[in-house]
Amino acid sequence: MNKSIDRPRYYILVGDETSWKTALEYNQWGFSKKNIGLWNTIMEGELVAFYATKPIQKIIGFGKISEKFTSNDIMWPDEKIFNKSLWENRIKFKIMLVTKNWNDGIDPPKNMMLNIGRKVIEKKVFCTLINKAKKKWKI
């Protein structure tokens, strides 16, 4: 079987603090037209880790993708500034775990580049991150 199409897949979603505050409020994440390829390959039921780039550079939570859709609703701060939807390709997620104190987040795997909106990771890596979170967050 081709590893590139094994399901389910596991991801780290990458965004700054402001984006994550909005995403967690609405349980949604968005992809721009430029990144539609990343959005196209995501499927409902797949699992995601939430990585905040600024200021903490930590994984702050985990979720399960529940829906994939498009929307022109203006939600994120950048969209409000420009008064138009910038991330219209969206996923809705159910929160599985999230830390209240982001400074208590989990460090991502060493030597992993987290500079794009969505990074595919192995199931083993995802499970290790969840286990670290449960232990650190006393869940």
Secondary structure in CASP SS format (residue, H / E / C, confidence):
PFRMAT SS
TARGET T0000
AUTHOR 0000-0000-0000
METHOD secondary structure of the structure
MODEL  1
M C 1.00
N C 1.00
K H 1.00
S H 1.00
I H 1.00
D C 1.00
R C 1.00
P C 1.00
R C 1.00
Y E 1.00
Y E 1.00
I E 1.00
L E 1.00
V E 1.00
G E 1.00
D C 1.00
E H 1.00
T H 1.00
S H 1.00
W H 1.00
K H 1.00
T H 1.00
A H 1.00
L H 1.00
E H 1.00
Y H 1.00
N C 1.00
Q E 1.00
W E 1.00
G E 1.00
F E 1.00
S C 1.00
K H 1.00
K H 1.00
N H 1.00
I H 1.00
G H 1.00
L H 1.00
W H 1.00
N H 1.00
T C 1.00
I C 1.00
M C 1.00
E C 1.00
G C 1.00
E C 1.00
L E 1.00
V E 1.00
A E 1.00
F E 1.00
Y E 1.00
A E 1.00
T C 1.00
K C 1.00
P C 1.00
I C 1.00
Q C 1.00
K E 1.00
I E 1.00
I E 1.00
G E 1.00
F E 1.00
G E 1.00
K E 1.00
I E 1.00
S E 1.00
E E 1.00
K E 1.00
F E 1.00
T E 1.00
S C 1.00
N C 1.00
D C 1.00
I C 1.00
M C 1.00
W C 1.00
P H 1.00
D H 1.00
E H 1.00
K H 1.00
I H 1.00
F H 1.00
N C 1.00
K C 1.00
S C 1.00
L C 1.00
W C 1.00
E C 1.00
N E 1.00
R E 1.00
I E 1.00
K E 1.00
F E 1.00
K E 1.00
I E 1.00
M E 1.00
L E 1.00
V E 1.00
T C 1.00
K C 1.00
N C 1.00
W H 1.00
N H 1.00
D H 1.00
G C 1.00
I E 1.00
D C 1.00
P C 1.00
P C 1.00
K C 1.00
N C 1.00
M C 1.00
M C 1.00
L C 1.00
N C 1.00
I C 1.00
G C 1.00
R E 1.00
K E 1.00
V E 1.00
I E 1.00
E C 1.00
K H 1.00
K H 1.00
V H 1.00
F H 1.00
C H 1.00
T H 1.00
L H 1.00
I H 1.00
N H 1.00
K H 1.00
A H 1.00
K H 1.00
K H 1.00
K H 1.00
W C 1.00
K C 1.00
I C 1.00
END
